[in-house]
Amino acid sequence: MEHKQDKTLLTDLYQLTMLASYHDNNKGEDTATFDLFIRKLPEDWGYFIANGIEDAIDYITSLKFSESDIEYLRKQEFFKPEFIKYLKDFKFEGDVCAVKEGTLIFPNQPIMRVSAKRSQAQFVESALLNMINFQTMITSKTNRIVNAAKEAKIVDYGLRRAQEEDAAMKGARATYIGGAIGTSNVKAGKDYGIKILGTQAHSFIMSFPSELEAFRAYAKTFPNKGTLLIDTYDTIQGAKNAAIVAKELEKQGDRLSAVRLDSGDLCDLSKKVREILDKEGLHYVNIVASNDLNEYKIEELRKNGAKITGYGVGTEMITAKPVAAVPGVYKLVEDNDGAKIKLSAEKKTYPGKKQVYRMAGADGKYSHDILGLDFEPIEGTPLLEKVVKQGKRVTARRSLEEIRQYALDNASRLPDHLKEVKVARHYEMKISEGLSKLIDNLTDKYGNGGK
């Protein structure tokens, strides 16, 4: 179950100051269209998976200043009384097109297109970027880790390292969409229906007279779901003690699920532990690993033949370390005067209302995209769909399972070179003939400041 929250004041002050000035100068009632997109990929990345779309739609369609919002703004003594009165009836009444949550996206492609009265279209910028940038970043990072792990499973262990509750919750949801099979975050499990998974801490092992007694105590409580942490003292001896407990469980008709490595040379230790377990006929006992893992380390472990079937990934997945943020932006592309373009160095925008068309090769893998004007007759699969019409949601919110499956199906159609941990060749996006002509015309018009 996913919950809506009042986010109307989740905005930058300048959205309110612009809104007030538009109101004061009768400027905010004309129509404007904005694109939300991400400028560029982080180093080594080949793609993004769009996320936060459903939250953004909920936000837009429930936008309303509450009495407490109005009272707070009044007390700031920043705005004119007429503007405060105007906010009481302020709501979003425009249209929104967006890609489906879980869609593969690439730099400078519209994730969302907002067309409404200028005042409304401008005001929603900050909240939309807040929701979509973070969730897209975490989902994309997770999918990179999943790709690196191949057959091994990934579990979100990020709760304790996330930036407080919101990031931990939305982050857990984002990792699940990106391909993680579960989370250690119990609240995320309850609210989103994600499978919860976990083991025990070293302190649990240290709370008993010996490691073997700790293992027996845990196995008594969890005879068929137990994972034993075997590196508190000596990993090899820990594996032998785990094998003893596993054989004891077998005698009572139960099975140890897994052992966990959390330190040392994970590759070498996993091989030695596997040998110890297999020697005792415990082929079914999995070996899982944690310890500041990321896609680079997991790829190296896999290539070196580590005997690891699952990874608990915390800090570097829930924060997308070392990527602190993705450069998602929200730019004006059209208004009543026509298409708009920004020509700033390294920040040039594509003008007009646009559509993204995705092309696939004979093998079913995506080959390239075409960015074109909305009305151009271009073959391919259009990615942007109408999700809000005249302020009302027109597509039902999809379940988390639907979104996850859609995202993973999409990711499976990536060209193999984009799934590498270090991407050397990027996905191609072509510009349509119509959009190219419009860019040239506007560049000629505004290249010297519009004079």
LINSUL-V237777 format. One line per field, one symbol per residue. psi: psi as a letter, one per 40 degrees, with the letter a starting at -180 (. if undefined). A space follows every 10 residues. Layout:
psi: ???
//
This chain:
psi: hihiihedeg iidedddddd ddddefdeei hihihhihdi iiheieiihh iedddddddd eehhhidddd ddddeefdii ddddddddeh iheaihiiii hehhiiiehh dihhhaiddd dddedddddd dddddddddd ddddddddeb diihhhfede eigadddddd dddddddeei eaiehddddd defihhiibi iddddeeidi dddddddddd dgdeehhhhe edchdddddd dddddddddd deeihhdiih heiagddddd ddddddddde efdehihiia gfiadddddd dddefifhei hhhcdedeef hehdiighih iheiadeaii iheihefiih iihiihhhii adeeihdiih hiidehghii hhdhihdhhf ehhehihiid dddddddddd deeiiddeei dhhdhiihhi hidddddddd dddddedfee .
//
